[in-house]
Structure formats: C-alpha cells, structure tokens
Amino acid sequence: MREPGVEDATRRTRLANERTFLAWWRTGLTALAVGVGIGRVTPELTNAVQWPYEVVGAAFVVLAVAFVALAYTRTRAIERALDRGGFEPFGTTLPLVLLVAGVALGGATFLLIAFAR
C-alpha cells in the first residue's frame, strides 16, 4: 500500500521534470541564437577581424548542443529514478563544467566587445 499523497507527489515531480526538460531546451536555443549572433551577424555588421567572433560563436553553438543533449539525458535519468521510487541527484561535476563554460564564454564575449576591432 502506498502512502497517501505519494502518487500525487510523483505526478507533480514528473510534470516538474517535463518543465525542466523544456527549460534545458530553451537555454540551448538561446545559446544557439547567441552563437549565430556572435559568429555570423556581428562580423557582418562590423569591420572587425571575423575569426574571433566565429570561434566564440561556434563555442556557443557547442554549448547549445550540450544543453539539448543534457535535456534528454537528465530527463531520462529522473524518469528512471521515479520509476524505481528513487531520486537522481544532480551531482557536482556537471554544474562545475557549465560554470566554467559560462565564465569562459562570458569572458570571451566581453573581450570581443571591449577589444576586437
């Protein structure tokens, strides 16, 4: 016999997992748009050397692909944990990797804005 409210809590958790999946996708699409903007649009509008913009733009696109892939893998891991009545912790490695990527891309974007001619 299940504890009262557990079934509803599992349903809410599954719905939250779906919303989180969509949030990962939105983040990926945003990174993709930034990559296109930095890598293709900005160099066309300026007289600056193009390759630094293209490199940073391509890095944002790689990050976008990673977010979309993570959306799937994380969602599946949570669904499997819910199926067995468990929990799937986020861990510490992935947030650290995303932090480093965000800081690196933010710094590179700052350098492009401040110094690229």
Secondary structure by P-SEA (a helix, b strand, c coil): ccccaaaaaaaaaaaaaaaaaaaaaaaaaaaaaaaaaaccccccccccccaaaaaaaaaaaaaaaaaaaaaaaaaaaaaaaaaacbbbbbccaaaaaaaaaaaaaaaaaaaaacccc
